[in-house]
Structure formats: C-alpha cells, structure tokens
C-alpha cells in the first residue's frame, strides 16, 4: 500500500511523522516544492521502517501531479494556501482516481470543493475535506455529540490558536485571506454574513492551560458543512480567537491592507505584492513572540433533546494546533484504508469518519487532553 503526502511544511511534516510511526503503509511518498526540508525530516525520523521516497513537484504541473497520484492508494494534501491549490489538487485526484484527504479550512474554497462532488462520485473516489483540527477534529466531535442525542437544535464549534504557533508561511496567507473580513454563520436556519473577529463576541471556557477566552465569528467551513449534514439544527457557528488577542486585530488590519491595495506596494523602494508583504510580516511577527505558550484548544457544544429532555453535549480538547492539524490527516488516510472512512464524493468528516475509532486514535496518539460532559439545559 502506498500513501502520498503533498507538502512537507509544518502540517505536512506532522502527517509524515505520524505515518512513519503509526501507519501500516509499505511505501511513503513525499512530494514537495523544496526537498531539503523533507530530506532533513526523513533523516531524523525514528520508529518503524517504511520505504520512503521524496519527489520535487510543482503543484501547477497537472500532468506530473496526476501521474504521481496514480501510483498511490491514498493521497494527503497539506499544500497551502488552500485558496490557491485546494481545488487544483482535488481535480487532479479525481483524474487520477485516487482517494484524497485534505486539511482545507477556507470557507470559500469549501463551496468550490462541494461542486466537485458528482465528479468525484463518478470517478469512484472519496475526498475527505477538512480533516485537520478545525475543521476536522471539531467536526468529528460534533458527530460524536449528536449521536448521544435524539435530535440536534444547535451546534457551536470554537477554537483558540497560539500566535506563537503560526505554522509555515502558507498558513499566514490563509489567515489573512480567510479570517480578515467577512464570514458566514448559520442562524435561524439560514446562512448570514458577519465580520471575522468583530461579531458574535462570547466568553468560552476552554481546557487548561488555555482557560476562558473571548471568541468571535470567523470565516471557517464548519457552519457550511455541519448545517448541511445536521438538517434539524437551526444554529451552527464557528468562533475563534488567537492568543494573545492582538493577533486578531493584526489579521484584520493586514487583510484590509491587502484588499484595498491596487497593484504592488513599495517596500524600501521595491515593488512587492501586497499579500506577499502582509503574509511575510505576519509570519515574522508571530515567530518573534516571546513567552507565549504554544497550546491551543478546541470546543464543541451540541444542544438537542434526549428522551424528551433538553441536553448539551460538550467535547473539549487542548494541544498544539499545527500538530493537531497534520496528524488527523495522517490518521484519516490510515482509517480510510482500514475501512473506518466510507463513502464516495466530496465529504466533510462528520459525514464519513467513524468517530469512535477516530477519537480512540486521538487518545492513543496523545495529541492532547480530552474532556466530555453532558448536562441538562
């Protein structure tokens, strides 16, 4: 069995490490733009032996990408930013007729991906969209919580990410593109537009060491996919914040700079693309943060009815978000091969992932702490 990992940055690297240590694949293929980082990672890997090869690839080279995919049983897409490459890689997977796991967390891209559903079904493949931390773990938590209720009325997902754990540069592009302006949330059984890090302020208790934090609506896929799957829910939202909170404002202000710029801006007399400048500045700023813990957190609250009584089922966890994004994608590839992910087409995690096996695997990996509560409303 062969698995292909596209991208070997912070999150792709986490996926590779998890596959090497825990996977049952015989062959691991890493395809990345810059091979030096991948080579260094592989040299330092410890654990079971697995045949590992590294390929330099330009994701824009469709023919080469399809050819590489055709030789594999499943592919994992960790290439960013999502808004640039997600759909292109999914289309290549459909052409290659290979199953795909990705970590997409861009809500606009989610709509584009859903339009590929029929093509993926016709090709006989499954594309599991957004199997990272959020979306991903949070979506599986939502499914797990819903299965403990007779009916679901509301789904609330939330996350906290440390500014000192910014991942690779591609993540900075994503954050400025997706979280700096408008967002969508599902209220009163319809999708409405809100402002990221402005609207919906709410104080939520997360697991230690994060604790209580003020969170806001953000532009994420959870309201889109969860409202589609859980038809009885009239409220589905996703709220978030960064620690320290000034990172929220930095994202909004840099995103605004990018959107309002017309053509290149000049930095030290040289022209530069506004997004390139903003992403590099943001990434450098985060990397320079001192004495900020890298711990992040997730929380899901599902409200509904069980045996005629109103209940709220809450799943909370804490850990490092970048590791918690790449590792679930690796777990997904293994679960797909082992039959714990089923279906065809473009599917969100809550539609196709066996939540019992997934949560058991998270606990066994020691990715982070987990707490589950059921309480009366």
C-alpha positions as CSV (number, residue, x, y, z in Angstrom):
1,X,0.0,0.0,0.0
2,X,1.3,3.4,-1.0
3,X,0.5,6.8,0.6
4,X,1.4,10.2,-0.9
5,X,1.9,13.3,1.2
6,X,1.7,16.6,-0.8
7,X,3.6,19.3,1.0
8,X,6.2,19.0,3.8
9,X,5.8,22.2,5.8
10,X,4.7,22.3,9.5
11,X,1.5,20.3,8.9
12,X,2.7,18.1,6.1
13,X,5.7,17.2,8.3
14,X,3.4,16.2,11.1
15,X,1.5,14.0,8.8
16,X,4.7,12.4,7.6
17,X,5.9,11.8,11.1
18,X,2.6,10.2,12.1
19,X,2.6,7.9,9.1
20,X,6.2,6.8,9.7
21,X,5.5,6.0,13.4
22,X,2.0,4.6,13.3
23,X,0.9,3.9,9.7
24,X,0.5,0.5,8.1
25,X,1.6,1.6,4.6
26,X,4.5,-0.1,3.0
27,X,5.6,2.9,0.9
28,X,5.5,6.6,1.8
29,X,6.0,9.2,-1.0
30,X,6.6,12.8,-0.1
31,X,6.1,15.4,-2.9
32,X,7.1,18.9,-2.1
33,X,8.4,22.1,-3.8
34,X,11.5,22.2,-1.7
35,X,13.0,18.8,-1.0
36,X,15.7,19.8,1.5
37,X,13.3,20.2,4.4
38,X,11.8,16.8,3.6
39,X,15.2,15.1,3.4
40,X,16.1,16.5,6.8
41,X,12.8,15.4,8.3
42,X,13.2,11.9,7.0
43,X,16.8,11.6,8.3
44,X,15.5,12.4,11.8
45,X,12.5,10.0,11.7
46,X,12.5,7.2,14.3
47,X,10.2,4.3,14.7
48,X,9.2,1.5,12.4
49,X,10.9,1.2,9.0
50,X,9.0,2.3,5.9
51,X,10.1,2.7,2.3
52,X,10.3,6.5,1.9
53,X,10.9,8.5,-1.3
54,X,11.0,12.2,-1.9
55,X,9.9,13.9,-5.1
56,X,10.3,17.6,-6.1
57,X,7.0,18.7,-7.7
58,X,5.3,21.9,-9.0
59,X,1.6,21.6,-8.0
60,X,0.8,23.6,-11.0
61,X,2.1,20.8,-13.2
62,X,-1.1,18.9,-13.5
63,X,0.3,16.1,-15.7
64,X,3.1,15.3,-13.3
65,X,0.8,15.5,-10.3
66,X,-1.7,13.1,-11.8
67,X,1.0,10.7,-12.8
68,X,2.4,10.7,-9.2
69,X,-1.1,10.2,-7.7
70,X,-2.0,7.3,-10.0
71,X,0.6,5.1,-8.3
72,X,-0.8,5.6,-4.8
73,X,-3.7,4.2,-2.8
74,X,-4.5,7.4,-1.0
75,X,-3.1,11.0,-1.1
76,X,-2.9,13.6,1.7
77,X,-3.0,17.2,0.7
78,X,-1.1,19.5,3.0
79,X,-0.2,22.2,0.4
80,X,-1.2,25.7,1.2
81,X,-2.6,28.2,1.0
82,X,-5.9,26.4,0.3
83,X,-7.5,29.1,-1.8
84,X,-4.7,28.7,-4.3
85,X,-4.2,25.0,-4.6
86,X,-7.1,23.0,-2.9
87,X,-9.4,22.7,-6.0
88,X,-6.5,22.0,-8.4
89,X,-5.2,19.2,-6.3
90,X,-8.7,17.7,-5.8
91,X,-9.3,17.9,-9.6
92,X,-6.0,16.0,-10.1
93,X,-7.1,13.4,-7.6
94,X,-10.3,12.9,-9.5
95,X,-8.5,12.5,-12.8
96,X,-6.0,10.1,-11.2
97,X,-8.9,8.2,-9.5
98,X,-7.2,8.3,-6.1
99,X,-8.8,8.9,-2.7
100,X,-7.8,12.2,-1.1
101,X,-7.6,13.5,2.5
102,X,-7.1,17.3,2.9
103,X,-6.9,19.9,5.6
104,X,-8.9,22.7,3.9
105,X,-10.1,25.3,6.3
106,X,-11.1,28.0,3.8
107,X,-14.9,28.6,3.6
108,X,-15.0,30.0,0.1
109,X,-12.9,27.0,-1.1
110,X,-15.4,24.7,0.6
111,X,-18.2,25.8,-1.7
112,X,-15.9,25.2,-4.7
113,X,-15.0,21.8,-3.4
114,X,-18.6,20.7,-2.9
115,X,-19.2,21.4,-6.6
116,X,-16.8,18.6,-7.4
117,X,-18.9,16.1,-5.6
118,X,-20.5,14.5,-8.6
119,X,-17.2,14.2,-10.5
120,X,-15.6,12.5,-7.5
121,X,-18.5,10.1,-7.2
122,X,-18.4,9.3,-10.9
123,X,-14.6,8.6,-10.6
124,X,-15.3,6.3,-7.7
125,X,-13.2,8.2,-5.2
126,X,-13.7,9.9,-1.8
127,X,-12.3,13.3,-1.0
128,X,-12.4,13.9,2.8
129,X,-12.4,17.7,3.0
130,X,-11.1,19.4,6.1
131,X,-9.7,16.6,8.3
132,X,-7.4,18.7,10.4
133,X,-8.1,20.3,13.8
134,X,-10.7,22.8,13.0
135,X,-12.3,21.8,10.7
136,X,-11.6,18.1,11.4
137,X,-11.4,17.1,15.0
138,X,-14.2,19.6,15.8
139,X,-16.4,18.1,13.1
140,X,-15.9,14.6,14.4
141,X,-16.6,15.8,17.9
142,X,-19.9,17.3,16.6
143,X,-20.9,14.0,15.1
144,X,-20.0,12.1,18.3
145,X,-22.0,14.6,20.4
146,X,-25.0,14.4,18.0
147,X,-25.1,10.6,18.3
148,X,-25.7,11.0,22.0
149,X,-28.9,13.0,21.3
150,X,-32.2,12.1,19.6
151,X,-32.4,15.5,17.8
152,X,-30.0,18.3,17.3
153,X,-31.0,22.0,17.6
154,X,-27.7,23.9,17.8
155,X,-24.0,23.2,17.1
156,X,-21.3,25.5,18.4
157,X,-17.7,25.0,17.5
158,X,-14.8,27.1,18.7
159,X,-11.0,27.1,18.8
160,X,-8.1,29.0,20.2
161,X,-4.7,29.2,18.4
162,X,-1.5,30.5,19.8
163,X,0.2,33.2,17.8
164,X,3.5,31.6,18.8
165,X,2.4,28.5,16.8
166,X,1.8,30.1,13.3
167,X,2.8,27.0,11.2
168,X,4.5,27.7,7.9
169,X,4.2,30.8,5.7
170,X,1.3,29.3,3.8
171,X,-0.8,29.4,6.9
172,X,-0.2,33.1,7.1
173,X,-1.6,33.6,3.6
174,X,-4.7,31.6,4.6
175,X,-5.3,33.5,7.8
176,X,-5.1,36.9,6.0
177,X,-7.2,35.7,3.1
178,X,-10.0,33.9,5.0
179,X,-10.2,35.4,8.5
180,X,-9.7,39.1,7.9
181,X,-13.1,40.2,6.6
182,X,-16.5,38.7,6.1
183,X,-17.5,35.4,7.4
184,X,-20.6,33.2,7.3
185,X,-22.6,31.8,10.2
186,X,-25.8,29.8,10.3
187,X,-28.6,31.5,12.3
188,X,-32.3,30.8,12.3
189,X,-31.8,28.1,9.7
190,X,-30.2,30.4,7.2
191,X,-26.6,31.5,6.3
192,X,-25.9,35.1,7.2
193,X,-22.8,37.3,6.7
194,X,-20.8,38.6,9.7
195,X,-17.4,40.1,10.3
196,X,-14.5,38.0,11.5
197,X,-13.1,38.8,14.9
198,X,-15.8,41.5,15.4
199,X,-19.2,39.9,15.6
200,X,-20.5,37.3,18.0
201,X,-18.2,38.0,20.9
202,X,-18.6,35.4,23.6
203,X,-16.6,34.2,26.5
204,X,-16.0,30.5,26.4
205,X,-14.2,28.2,28.9
206,X,-11.5,26.0,27.2
207,X,-9.4,23.3,28.8
208,X,-6.4,24.3,30.7
209,X,-3.8,25.6,30.1
210,X,-5.9,27.9,27.8
211,X,-8.8,28.6,30.1
212,X,-11.5,31.3,29.4
213,X,-11.2,33.3,26.2
214,X,-13.3,35.8,24.2
215,X,-14.1,34.3,20.8
216,X,-15.7,35.7,17.7
217,X,-17.3,34.5,14.5
218,X,-14.6,33.7,11.8
219,X,-14.6,32.6,8.2
220,X,-14.4,28.9,8.5
221,X,-16.2,25.9,6.8
222,X,-17.9,24.4,9.9
223,X,-21.2,26.3,9.6
224,X,-21.4,25.3,5.9
225,X,-20.8,21.5,6.2
226,X,-22.4,21.0,9.7
227,X,-25.6,22.8,8.7
228,X,-25.8,20.7,5.6
229,X,-25.4,17.4,7.5
230,X,-27.5,18.1,10.6
231,X,-30.7,19.3,9.0
232,X,-32.6,19.9,12.2
233,X,-30.1,22.3,13.5
234,X,-31.2,26.0,13.3
235,X,-27.9,27.4,14.6
236,X,-24.4,26.4,13.6
237,X,-21.4,28.7,14.3
238,X,-17.7,28.6,14.5
239,X,-15.9,31.1,16.7
240,X,-12.2,31.6,17.4
241,X,-9.5,33.8,18.8
242,X,-5.7,34.0,18.9
243,X,-3.6,34.2,21.9
244,X,-2.5,36.9,22.5
245,X,-5.7,38.6,21.2
246,X,-3.9,41.5,19.4
247,X,-3.2,38.9,16.7
248,X,-6.9,39.1,15.8
249,X,-6.6,42.8,15.0
250,X,-3.3,42.2,13.2
251,X,-5.0,39.7,10.9
252,X,-7.9,42.1,10.2
253,X,-5.7,45.1,9.6
254,X,-3.2,43.3,7.3
255,X,-6.1,41.7,5.4
256,X,-7.7,45.1,4.9
257,X,-4.4,46.4,3.5
258,X,-4.3,43.6,1.0
259,X,-7.9,44.0,-0.1
260,X,-7.6,47.8,-0.5
261,X,-4.3,47.8,-2.3
262,X,-4.3,48.4,-6.1
263,X,-1.3,46.8,-7.6
264,X,2.1,46.3,-5.9
265,X,3.1,48.3,-2.8
266,X,6.6,49.7,-2.4
267,X,8.8,48.5,0.5
268,X,12.2,50.0,0.8
269,X,11.8,51.4,-2.7
270,X,11.0,48.0,-4.3
271,X,7.6,46.8,-5.6
272,X,6.0,43.8,-3.8
273,X,2.7,42.1,-4.0
274,X,0.6,43.2,-1.0
275,X,-0.3,39.7,0.1
276,X,3.3,38.6,-0.1
277,X,4.3,41.5,2.1
278,X,1.5,41.1,4.6
279,X,1.9,37.3,5.0
280,X,5.7,37.6,5.5
281,X,5.2,40.4,8.0
282,X,2.5,38.5,9.9
283,X,4.6,35.3,10.0
284,X,7.7,37.2,11.2
285,X,5.7,39.0,13.9
286,X,4.3,35.7,15.2
287,X,7.7,34.0,15.2
288,X,9.1,36.8,17.3
289,X,6.6,36.4,20.1
290,X,8.2,35.6,23.4
291,X,6.8,33.8,26.5
292,X,3.6,32.8,24.7
293,X,2.6,29.2,25.2
294,X,2.0,27.2,22.0
295,X,-1.0,25.4,23.4
296,X,-4.3,25.8,21.6
297,X,-7.7,24.4,22.3
298,X,-10.9,23.1,20.7
299,X,-14.5,23.1,21.9
300,X,-17.8,21.7,20.6
301,X,-21.2,22.2,22.2
302,X,-24.2,20.4,20.7
303,X,-27.6,21.2,22.1
304,X,-30.6,19.0,21.5
305,X,-33.1,16.5,23.0
306,X,-32.7,13.1,24.5
307,X,-35.6,11.1,26.0
308,X,-37.7,14.3,26.0
309,X,-35.1,16.3,28.0
310,X,-33.0,19.2,26.7
311,X,-29.3,18.4,26.9
312,X,-25.9,19.9,25.9
313,X,-23.1,17.6,25.0
314,X,-19.7,19.2,25.2
315,X,-16.4,18.0,23.8
316,X,-13.2,19.9,24.7
317,X,-9.6,19.3,24.0
318,X,-6.2,21.1,24.2
319,X,-3.0,20.7,22.4
320,X,-0.7,22.2,19.7
321,X,-2.9,23.2,16.7
322,X,-0.3,22.7,14.0
323,X,0.5,19.1,15.1
324,X,-3.3,18.7,15.7
325,X,-3.9,19.5,12.0
326,X,-1.4,17.4,10.2
327,X,-1.8,14.3,12.4
328,X,-5.6,13.8,11.9
329,X,-5.0,13.9,8.1
330,X,-2.5,11.0,8.5
331,X,-5.0,9.2,10.8
332,X,-7.6,9.7,8.1
333,X,-5.5,8.1,5.4
334,X,-5.0,5.0,7.6
335,X,-8.6,4.9,8.7
336,X,-9.7,5.0,5.0
337,X,-7.6,2.0,4.1
338,X,-8.8,0.2,7.2
339,X,-12.4,0.8,6.4
340,X,-13.3,3.3,9.1
341,X,-14.0,6.0,6.5
342,X,-16.6,5.2,3.9
343,X,-18.4,6.8,1.0
344,X,-17.8,8.4,-2.4
345,X,-17.7,12.0,-3.5
346,X,-16.6,15.2,-1.6
347,X,-17.5,14.7,2.0
348,X,-16.9,16.5,5.3
349,X,-15.5,14.5,8.3
350,X,-18.9,14.4,10.0
351,X,-20.3,12.6,7.1
352,X,-17.9,9.7,6.7
353,X,-15.5,9.3,9.6
354,X,-16.1,6.6,12.3
355,X,-16.0,8.9,15.3
356,X,-15.4,6.1,17.8
357,X,-12.3,4.9,16.0
358,X,-11.1,8.4,15.4
359,X,-11.4,9.6,19.0
360,X,-9.8,6.4,20.2
361,X,-6.9,7.0,17.9
362,X,-6.5,10.6,19.1
363,X,-6.3,9.4,22.7
364,X,-3.8,6.7,21.8
365,X,-1.6,9.2,19.9
366,X,-1.6,11.6,22.9
367,X,-2.3,14.6,20.7
368,X,-3.9,16.5,23.5
369,X,-6.2,16.3,26.5
370,X,-9.9,15.4,26.0
371,X,-12.9,16.1,28.2
372,X,-16.5,15.1,27.6
373,X,-19.6,16.4,29.5
374,X,-23.4,16.0,29.2
375,X,-25.5,18.5,31.1
376,X,-29.1,19.5,31.4
377,X,-30.3,22.8,29.9
